[in-house]
Amino acid sequence: MKSGMIRGIVLIAAGIFLVYWAQSHSPKDFGQVVGNAVSGGYTMSEPWYYVCLGLGIVVGVVGVLRTFKSMK
């Protein structure tokens, strides 16, 4: 595998993880907020939720573009 493709795959995985992380710690879902309080988890503030979600999307898109670029 080319190094660009490996970097692209790693960036895609990192982007997916960041989006998952943002969704699993969302400030919107009240049931999850209560569940996190009981289990010792936490909920992100709304600005950090959107920062993490946006960063995950950007990193994932860059990973896809880098992967396609290395395939040519």
Distance bins in CASP14 RR format, pairs under 12 A and 6 or more apart:
PFRMAT RR
TARGET T0000
AUTHOR 0000-0000-0000
RMODE 2
METHOD distances of the structure
MODEL  1
1 7 0 0 0 0 0 1 0 0 0 0 0
1 8 0 0 0 0 0 1 0 0 0 0 0
1 9 0 0 0 0 1 0 0 0 0 0 0
1 10 0 0 0 0 0 1 0 0 0 0 0
1 67 0 0 0 0 0 1 0 0 0 0 0
1 70 0 0 0 0 1 0 0 0 0 0 0
1 71 0 0 0 0 0 1 0 0 0 0 0
2 8 0 0 0 0 1 0 0 0 0 0 0
2 9 0 0 0 0 0 1 0 0 0 0 0
2 66 0 0 0 0 0 1 0 0 0 0 0
2 67 0 0 0 0 1 0 0 0 0 0 0
2 68 0 0 0 0 0 1 0 0 0 0 0
2 69 0 0 0 0 1 0 0 0 0 0 0
2 70 1 0 1 0 0 0 0 0 0 0 0
2 71 0 0 0 0 1 0 0 0 0 0 0
2 72 0 0 0 0 0 1 0 0 0 0 0
3 9 0 0 0 0 0 1 0 0 0 0 0
3 10 0 0 0 0 0 1 0 0 0 0 0
3 66 0 0 0 0 0 1 0 0 0 0 0
3 67 0 0 0 0 0 1 0 0 0 0 0
3 70 1 0 0 1 0 0 0 0 0 0 0
4 10 0 0 0 0 1 0 0 0 0 0 0
4 11 0 0 0 0 1 0 0 0 0 0 0
4 12 0 0 0 0 0 1 0 0 0 0 0
4 62 0 0 0 0 0 1 0 0 0 0 0
4 63 0 0 0 0 1 0 0 0 0 0 0
4 65 0 0 0 0 0 1 0 0 0 0 0
4 66 1 0 1 0 0 0 0 0 0 0 0
4 67 1 0 0 1 0 0 0 0 0 0 0
4 68 0 0 0 0 0 1 0 0 0 0 0
4 69 1 0 0 1 0 0 0 0 0 0 0
4 70 1 0 1 0 0 0 0 0 0 0 0
4 71 0 0 0 0 1 0 0 0 0 0 0
4 72 0 0 0 0 0 1 0 0 0 0 0
5 11 0 0 0 0 0 1 0 0 0 0 0
5 12 0 0 0 0 0 1 0 0 0 0 0
5 63 0 0 0 0 1 0 0 0 0 0 0
5 64 0 0 0 0 0 1 0 0 0 0 0
5 65 0 0 0 0 0 1 0 0 0 0 0
5 66 1 0 0 1 0 0 0 0 0 0 0
5 67 1 0 1 0 0 0 0 0 0 0 0
5 68 0 0 0 0 1 0 0 0 0 0 0
5 69 0 0 0 0 1 0 0 0 0 0 0
5 70 1 0 1 0 0 0 0 0 0 0 0
5 71 1 0 0 1 0 0 0 0 0 0 0
5 72 0 0 0 0 0 1 0 0 0 0 0
6 12 0 0 0 0 0 1 0 0 0 0 0
6 13 0 0 0 0 0 1 0 0 0 0 0
6 63 0 0 0 0 0 1 0 0 0 0 0
6 66 0 0 0 0 1 0 0 0 0 0 0
6 67 0 0 0 0 1 0 0 0 0 0 0
6 70 0 0 0 0 1 0 0 0 0 0 0
7 13 0 0 0 0 0 1 0 0 0 0 0
7 14 0 0 0 0 0 1 0 0 0 0 0
7 59 0 0 0 0 0 1 0 0 0 0 0
7 60 0 0 0 0 0 1 0 0 0 0 0
7 62 0 0 0 0 1 0 0 0 0 0 0
7 63 1 0 0 1 0 0 0 0 0 0 0
7 64 0 0 0 0 0 1 0 0 0 0 0
7 65 0 0 0 0 0 1 0 0 0 0 0
7 66 1 0 1 0 0 0 0 0 0 0 0
7 67 0 0 0 0 1 0 0 0 0 0 0
7 69 0 0 0 0 0 1 0 0 0 0 0
7 70 0 0 0 0 1 0 0 0 0 0 0
8 14 0 0 0 0 1 0 0 0 0 0 0
8 15 0 0 0 0 0 1 0 0 0 0 0
8 16 0 0 0 0 0 1 0 0 0 0 0
8 59 0 0 0 0 1 0 0 0 0 0 0
8 60 0 0 0 0 1 0 0 0 0 0 0
8 61 0 0 0 0 0 1 0 0 0 0 0
8 62 1 0 0 1 0 0 0 0 0 0 0
8 63 1 0 1 0 0 0 0 0 0 0 0
8 64 1 0 0 1 0 0 0 0 0 0 0
8 65 0 0 0 0 1 0 0 0 0 0 0
8 66 1 0 1 0 0 0 0 0 0 0 0
8 67 1 0 1 0 0 0 0 0 0 0 0
8 68 0 0 0 0 1 0 0 0 0 0 0
8 69 0 0 0 0 1 0 0 0 0 0 0
8 70 1 0 0 1 0 0 0 0 0 0 0
8 71 0 0 0 0 0 1 0 0 0 0 0
9 15 0 0 0 0 0 1 0 0 0 0 0
9 16 0 0 0 0 0 1 0 0 0 0 0
9 60 0 0 0 0 0 1 0 0 0 0 0
9 62 0 0 0 0 0 1 0 0 0 0 0
9 63 1 0 0 1 0 0 0 0 0 0 0
9 64 0 0 0 0 1 0 0 0 0 0 0
9 66 0 0 0 0 1 0 0 0 0 0 0
9 67 1 0 0 1 0 0 0 0 0 0 0
9 68 0 0 0 0 0 1 0 0 0 0 0
9 70 0 0 0 0 1 0 0 0 0 0 0
9 71 0 0 0 0 0 1 0 0 0 0 0
10 16 0 0 0 0 0 1 0 0 0 0 0
10 17 0 0 0 0 0 1 0 0 0 0 0
10 59 0 0 0 0 1 0 0 0 0 0 0
10 60 0 0 0 0 0 1 0 0 0 0 0
10 62 0 0 0 0 0 1 0 0 0 0 0
10 63 0 0 0 0 1 0 0 0 0 0 0
10 66 0 0 0 0 1 0 0 0 0 0 0
10 67 0 0 0 0 1 0 0 0 0 0 0
11 17 0 0 0 0 0 1 0 0 0 0 0
11 18 0 0 0 0 0 1 0 0 0 0 0
11 55 0 0 0 0 0 1 0 0 0 0 0
11 56 0 0 0 0 1 0 0 0 0 0 0
11 57 0 0 0 0 0 1 0 0 0 0 0
11 58 0 0 0 0 1 0 0 0 0 0 0
11 59 1 0 1 0 0 0 0 0 0 0 0
11 60 1 0 1 0 0 0 0 0 0 0 0
11 61 0 0 0 0 1 0 0 0 0 0 0
11 62 1 0 1 0 0 0 0 0 0 0 0
11 63 1 1 0 0 0 0 0 0 0 0 0
11 64 0 0 0 0 1 0 0 0 0 0 0
11 65 0 0 0 0 1 0 0 0 0 0 0
11 66 1 0 0 1 0 0 0 0 0 0 0
11 67 0 0 0 0 1 0 0 0 0 0 0
11 69 0 0 0 0 0 1 0 0 0 0 0
11 70 0 0 0 0 0 1 0 0 0 0 0
12 18 0 0 0 0 0 1 0 0 0 0 0
12 19 0 0 0 0 0 1 0 0 0 0 0
12 56 0 0 0 0 0 1 0 0 0 0 0
12 57 0 0 0 0 0 1 0 0 0 0 0
12 58 0 0 0 0 0 1 0 0 0 0 0
12 59 0 0 0 0 1 0 0 0 0 0 0
12 60 1 0 1 0 0 0 0 0 0 0 0
12 61 0 0 0 0 1 0 0 0 0 0 0
12 62 0 0 0 0 1 0 0 0 0 0 0
12 63 1 0 1 0 0 0 0 0 0 0 0
12 64 1 0 0 1 0 0 0 0 0 0 0
12 65 0 0 0 0 0 1 0 0 0 0 0
12 66 0 0 0 0 1 0 0 0 0 0 0
12 67 1 0 0 1 0 0 0 0 0 0 0
12 68 0 0 0 0 0 1 0 0 0 0 0
13 19 0 0 0 0 0 1 0 0 0 0 0
13 20 0 0 0 0 0 1 0 0 0 0 0
13 56 0 0 0 0 0 1 0 0 0 0 0
13 59 0 0 0 0 1 0 0 0 0 0 0
13 60 0 0 0 0 1 0 0 0 0 0 0
13 63 0 0 0 0 1 0 0 0 0 0 0
13 64 0 0 0 0 0 1 0 0 0 0 0
13 67 0 0 0 0 0 1 0 0 0 0 0
14 20 0 0 0 0 0 1 0 0 0 0 0
14 21 0 0 0 0 0 1 0 0 0 0 0
14 52 0 0 0 0 0 1 0 0 0 0 0
14 55 0 0 0 0 1 0 0 0 0 0 0
14 56 1 0 0 1 0 0 0 0 0 0 0
14 57 0 0 0 0 0 1 0 0 0 0 0
14 58 0 0 0 0 0 1 0 0 0 0 0
14 59 1 0 1 0 0 0 0 0 0 0 0
14 60 1 0 0 1 0 0 0 0 0 0 0
14 61 0 0 0 0 0 1 0 0 0 0 0
14 62 0 0 0 0 1 0 0 0 0 0 0
14 63 0 0 0 0 1 0 0 0 0 0 0
14 66 0 0 0 0 0 1 0 0 0 0 0
15 21 0 0 0 0 1 0 0 0 0 0 0
15 22 0 0 0 0 0 1 0 0 0 0 0
15 23 0 0 0 0 0 1 0 0 0 0 0
15 52 0 0 0 0 1 0 0 0 0 0 0
15 53 0 0 0 0 0 1 0 0 0 0 0
15 54 0 0 0 0 1 0 0 0 0 0 0
15 55 1 0 0 1 0 0 0 0 0 0 0
15 56 1 0 1 0 0 0 0 0 0 0 0
15 57 1 0 0 1 0 0 0 0 0 0 0
15 58 0 0 0 0 1 0 0 0 0 0 0
15 59 1 0 1 0 0 0 0 0 0 0 0
15 60 1 0 1 0 0 0 0 0 0 0 0
15 61 0 0 0 0 1 0 0 0 0 0 0
15 62 0 0 0 0 1 0 0 0 0 0 0
15 63 0 0 0 0 1 0 0 0 0 0 0
15 64 0 0 0 0 1 0 0 0 0 0 0
16 22 0 0 0 0 0 1 0 0 0 0 0
16 23 0 0 0 0 0 1 0 0 0 0 0
16 53 0 0 0 0 0 1 0 0 0 0 0
16 56 1 0 0 1 0 0 0 0 0 0 0
16 57 0 0 0 0 0 1 0 0 0 0 0
16 59 0 0 0 0 1 0 0 0 0 0 0
16 60 1 0 0 1 0 0 0 0 0 0 0
16 61 0 0 0 0 0 1 0 0 0 0 0
16 63 0 0 0 0 0 1 0 0 0 0 0
16 64 0 0 0 0 0 1 0 0 0 0 0
17 23 0 0 0 0 0 1 0 0 0 0 0
17 24 0 0 0 0 0 1 0 0 0 0 0
17 52 0 0 0 0 0 1 0 0 0 0 0
17 55 0 0 0 0 0 1 0 0 0 0 0
17 56 0 0 0 0 1 0 0 0 0 0 0
17 59 0 0 0 0 1 0 0 0 0 0 0
17 60 0 0 0 0 1 0 0 0 0 0 0
18 24 0 0 0 0 0 1 0 0 0 0 0
18 25 0 0 0 0 0 1 0 0 0 0 0
18 44 0 0 0 0 0 1 0 0 0 0 0
18 48 0 0 0 0 0 1 0 0 0 0 0
18 49 0 0 0 0 0 1 0 0 0 0 0
18 50 0 0 0 0 0 1 0 0 0 0 0
18 51 0 0 0 0 1 0 0 0 0 0 0
18 52 1 0 1 0 0 0 0 0 0 0 0
18 53 1 0 0 1 0 0 0 0 0 0 0
18 54 1 0 0 1 0 0 0 0 0 0 0
18 55 1 0 1 0 0 0 0 0 0 0 0
18 56 1 1 0 0 0 0 0 0 0 0 0
18 57 0 0 0 0 1 0 0 0 0 0 0
18 58 0 0 0 0 1 0 0 0 0 0 0
18 59 1 0 0 1 0 0 0 0 0 0 0
18 60 0 0 0 0 1 0 0 0 0 0 0
18 61 0 0 0 0 0 1 0 0 0 0 0
18 62 0 0 0 0 0 1 0 0 0 0 0
19 25 0 0 0 0 0 1 0 0 0 0 0
19 26 0 0 0 0 0 1 0 0 0 0 0
19 49 0 0 0 0 0 1 0 0 0 0 0
19 50 0 0 0 0 0 1 0 0 0 0 0
19 52 0 0 0 0 1 0 0 0 0 0 0
19 53 1 0 0 1 0 0 0 0 0 0 0
19 54 0 0 0 0 1 0 0 0 0 0 0
19 55 0 0 0 0 1 0 0 0 0 0 0
19 56 1 0 1 0 0 0 0 0 0 0 0
19 57 1 0 0 1 0 0 0 0 0 0 0
19 58 0 0 0 0 0 1 0 0 0 0 0
19 59 0 0 0 0 1 0 0 0 0 0 0
19 60 0 0 0 0 1 0 0 0 0 0 0
19 61 0 0 0 0 0 1 0 0 0 0 0
20 26 0 0 0 0 0 1 0 0 0 0 0
20 52 0 0 0 0 0 1 0 0 0 0 0
20 53 0 0 0 0 0 1 0 0 0 0 0
20 56 0 0 0 0 1 0 0 0 0 0 0
20 57 0 0 0 0 0 1 0 0 0 0 0
20 60 0 0 0 0 0 1 0 0 0 0 0
21 42 0 0 0 0 0 1 0 0 0 0 0
21 43 0 0 0 0 0 1 0 0 0 0 0
21 44 0 0 0 0 1 0 0 0 0 0 0
21 48 0 0 0 0 0 1 0 0 0 0 0
21 49 0 0 0 0 1 0 0 0 0 0 0
21 51 0 0 0 0 0 1 0 0 0 0 0
21 52 1 0 0 1 0 0 0 0 0 0 0
21 53 0 0 0 0 1 0 0 0 0 0 0
21 54 0 0 0 0 0 1 0 0 0 0 0
21 55 0 0 0 0 0 1 0 0 0 0 0
21 56 0 0 0 0 1 0 0 0 0 0 0
21 59 0 0 0 0 0 1 0 0 0 0 0
22 28 0 0 0 0 0 1 0 0 0 0 0
22 29 0 0 0 0 0 1 0 0 0 0 0
22 43 0 0 0 0 0 1 0 0 0 0 0
22 44 1 0 0 1 0 0 0 0 0 0 0
22 45 0 0 0 0 0 1 0 0 0 0 0
22 46 0 0 0 0 0 1 0 0 0 0 0
22 47 0 0 0 0 0 1 0 0 0 0 0
22 48 0 0 0 0 1 0 0 0 0 0 0
22 49 1 0 1 0 0 0 0 0 0 0 0
22 50 0 0 0 0 1 0 0 0 0 0 0
22 51 0 0 0 0 1 0 0 0 0 0 0
22 52 1 0 1 0 0 0 0 0 0 0 0
22 53 1 0 1 0 0 0 0 0 0 0 0
22 54 1 0 0 1 0 0 0 0 0 0 0
22 55 0 0 0 0 1 0 0 0 0 0 0
22 56 1 0 0 1 0 0 0 0 0 0 0
22 57 0 0 0 0 1 0 0 0 0 0 0
22 59 0 0 0 0 0 1 0 0 0 0 0
23 29 0 0 0 0 1 0 0 0 0 0 0
23 32 0 0 0 0 1 0 0 0 0 0 0
23 43 0 0 0 0 0 1 0 0 0 0 0
23 44 0 0 0 0 0 1 0 0 0 0 0
23 49 0 0 0 0 1 0 0 0 0 0 0
23 50 0 0 0 0 0 1 0 0 0 0 0
23 52 0 0 0 0 1 0 0 0 0 0 0
23 53 1 0 0 1 0 0 0 0 0 0 0
23 54 0 0 0 0 0 1 0 0 0 0 0
23 56 0 0 0 0 0 1 0 0 0 0 0
23 57 0 0 0 0 0 1 0 0 0 0 0
24 32 1 0 0 1 0 0 0 0 0 0 0
24 33 0 0 0 0 0 1 0 0 0 0 0
24 35 0 0 0 0 0 1 0 0 0 0 0
24 36 0 0 0 0 1 0 0 0 0 0 0
24 41 0 0 0 0 0 1 0 0 0 0 0
24 42 0 0 0 0 0 1 0 0 0 0 0
24 43 0 0 0 0 1 0 0 0 0 0 0
24 44 0 0 0 0 1 0 0 0 0 0 0
24 49 0 0 0 0 0 1 0 0 0 0 0
24 52 0 0 0 0 0 1 0 0 0 0 0
24 53 0 0 0 0 0 1 0 0 0 0 0
25 32 0 0 0 0 1 0 0 0 0 0 0
25 33 0 0 0 0 1 0 0 0 0 0 0
25 35 0 0 0 0 0 1 0 0 0 0 0
25 36 1 0 0 1 0 0 0 0 0 0 0
25 41 0 0 0 0 1 0 0 0 0 0 0
25 42 1 0 0 1 0 0 0 0 0 0 0
25 43 1 0 1 0 0 0 0 0 0 0 0
25 44 1 0 1 0 0 0 0 0 0 0 0
25 45 0 0 0 0 1 0 0 0 0 0 0
25 46 0 0 0 0 0 1 0 0 0 0 0
25 48 0 0 0 0 1 0 0 0 0 0 0
25 49 1 0 0 1 0 0 0 0 0 0 0
25 52 0 0 0 0 1 0 0 0 0 0 0
25 53 0 0 0 0 0 1 0 0 0 0 0
26 32 1 0 0 1 0 0 0 0 0 0 0
26 33 0 0 0 0 1 0 0 0 0 0 0
26 36 0 0 0 0 0 1 0 0 0 0 0
26 42 0 0 0 0 0 1 0 0 0 0 0
26 43 1 0 0 1 0 0 0 0 0 0 0
26 44 1 0 0 1 0 0 0 0 0 0 0
26 45 0 0 0 0 0 1 0 0 0 0 0
26 46 0 0 0 0 1 0 0 0 0 0 0
26 48 0 0 0 0 0 1 0 0 0 0 0
26 49 1 0 0 1 0 0 0 0 0 0 0
26 50 0 0 0 0 0 1 0 0 0 0 0
26 52 0 0 0 0 1 0 0 0 0 0 0
26 53 0 0 0 0 1 0 0 0 0 0 0
27 33 1 0 0 1 0 0 0 0 0 0 0
27 36 0 0 0 0 0 1 0 0 0 0 0
27 42 0 0 0 0 0 1 0 0 0 0 0
27 43 1 0 1 0 0 0 0 0 0 0 0
27 44 1 0 1 0 0 0 0 0 0 0 0
27 45 1 0 0 1 0 0 0 0 0 0 0
27 46 1 0 1 0 0 0 0 0 0 0 0
27 47 0 0 0 0 1 0 0 0 0 0 0
27 48 0 0 0 0 1 0 0 0 0 0 0
27 49 1 0 1 0 0 0 0 0 0 0 0
27 50 0 0 0 0 1 0 0 0 0 0 0
27 52 0 0 0 0 0 1 0 0 0 0 0
27 53 0 0 0 0 0 1 0 0 0 0 0
28 43 0 0 0 0 1 0 0 0 0 0 0
28 44 0 0 0 0 0 1 0 0 0 0 0
28 45 0 0 0 0 0 1 0 0 0 0 0
28 46 0 0 0 0 1 0 0 0 0 0 0
28 49 0 0 0 0 1 0 0 0 0 0 0
28 50 0 0 0 0 0 1 0 0 0 0 0
28 53 0 0 0 0 0 1 0 0 0 0 0
29 35 0 0 0 0 1 0 0 0 0 0 0
29 36 0 0 0 0 1 0 0 0 0 0 0
29 43 0 0 0 0 1 0 0 0 0 0 0
29 44 0 0 0 0 0 1 0 0 0 0 0
29 49 0 0 0 0 0 1 0 0 0 0 0
30 36 0 0 0 0 0 1 0 0 0 0 0
30 37 0 0 0 0 0 1 0 0 0 0 0
30 43 0 0 0 0 1 0 0 0 0 0 0
31 37 0 0 0 0 1 0 0 0 0 0 0
31 38 0 0 0 0 0 1 0 0 0 0 0
31 39 0 0 0 0 0 1 0 0 0 0 0
31 43 0 0 0 0 0 1 0 0 0 0 0
32 38 0 0 0 0 0 1 0 0 0 0 0
32 39 0 0 0 0 0 1 0 0 0 0 0
32 41 0 0 0 0 1 0 0 0 0 0 0
32 42 0 0 0 0 0 1 0 0 0 0 0
32 43 1 0 0 1 0 0 0 0 0 0 0
32 44 0 0 0 0 0 1 0 0 0 0 0
32 49 0 0 0 0 0 1 0 0 0 0 0
33 39 0 0 0 0 0 1 0 0 0 0 0
33 40 0 0 0 0 0 1 0 0 0 0 0
33 41 0 0 0 0 1 0 0 0 0 0 0
33 42 0 0 0 0 1 0 0 0 0 0 0
33 43 1 0 1 0 0 0 0 0 0 0 0
33 44 0 0 0 0 0 1 0 0 0 0 0
33 45 0 0 0 0 0 1 0 0 0 0 0
34 40 0 0 0 0 0 1 0 0 0 0 0
34 41 0 0 0 0 0 1 0 0 0 0 0
34 43 0 0 0 0 1 0 0 0 0 0 0
35 41 1 0 0 1 0 0 0 0 0 0 0
35 42 0 0 0 0 0 1 0 0 0 0 0
35 43 0 0 0 0 1 0 0 0 0 0 0
36 42 1 0 1 0 0 0 0 0 0 0 0
36 43 1 0 1 0 0 0 0 0 0 0 0
36 44 0 0 0 0 0 1 0 0 0 0 0
37 43 0 0 0 0 1 0 0 0 0 0 0
42 48 0 0 0 0 0 1 0 0 0 0 0
42 49 0 0 0 0 0 1 0 0 0 0 0
43 49 0 0 0 0 1 0 0 0 0 0 0
44 50 0 0 0 0 1 0 0 0 0 0 0
44 51 0 0 0 0 1 0 0 0 0 0 0
44 52 1 0 0 1 0 0 0 0 0 0 0
44 53 0 0 0 0 1 0 0 0 0 0 0
45 51 0 0 0 0 1 0 0 0 0 0 0
45 52 0 0 0 0 0 1 0 0 0 0 0
46 52 0 0 0 0 0 1 0 0 0 0 0
46 53 0 0 0 0 0 1 0 0 0 0 0
47 53 0 0 0 0 0 1 0 0 0 0 0
47 54 0 0 0 0 0 1 0 0 0 0 0
48 54 0 0 0 0 0 1 0 0 0 0 0
48 55 0 0 0 0 0 1 0 0 0 0 0
49 55 0 0 0 0 0 1 0 0 0 0 0
49 56 0 0 0 0 0 1 0 0 0 0 0
50 56 0 0 0 0 0 1 0 0 0 0 0
50 57 0 0 0 0 0 1 0 0 0 0 0
51 57 0 0 0 0 0 1 0 0 0 0 0
51 58 0 0 0 0 0 1 0 0 0 0 0
52 58 0 0 0 0 0 1 0 0 0 0 0
52 59 0 0 0 0 0 1 0 0 0 0 0
53 59 0 0 0 0 0 1 0 0 0 0 0
53 60 0 0 0 0 0 1 0 0 0 0 0
54 60 0 0 0 0 1 0 0 0 0 0 0
54 61 0 0 0 0 1 0 0 0 0 0 0
54 62 0 0 0 0 0 1 0 0 0 0 0
55 61 0 0 0 0 0 1 0 0 0 0 0
55 62 0 0 0 0 0 1 0 0 0 0 0
56 62 0 0 0 0 1 0 0 0 0 0 0
56 63 0 0 0 0 0 1 0 0 0 0 0
56 64 0 0 0 0 0 1 0 0 0 0 0
57 63 0 0 0 0 0 1 0 0 0 0 0
57 64 0 0 0 0 0 1 0 0 0 0 0
58 64 0 0 0 0 0 1 0 0 0 0 0
58 65 0 0 0 0 0 1 0 0 0 0 0
59 65 0 0 0 0 0 1 0 0 0 0 0
59 66 0 0 0 0 0 1 0 0 0 0 0
60 66 0 0 0 0 1 0 0 0 0 0 0
60 67 0 0 0 0 1 0 0 0 0 0 0
61 67 0 0 0 0 0 1 0 0 0 0 0
61 68 0 0 0 0 0 1 0 0 0 0 0
62 68 0 0 0 0 0 1 0 0 0 0 0
62 69 0 0 0 0 0 1 0 0 0 0 0
63 69 0 0 0 0 1 0 0 0 0 0 0
63 70 0 0 0 0 1 0 0 0 0 0 0
64 70 0 0 0 0 0 1 0 0 0 0 0
64 71 0 0 0 0 0 1 0 0 0 0 0
65 71 0 0 0 0 0 1 0 0 0 0 0
65 72 0 0 0 0 0 1 0 0 0 0 0
66 72 0 0 0 0 0 1 0 0 0 0 0
END
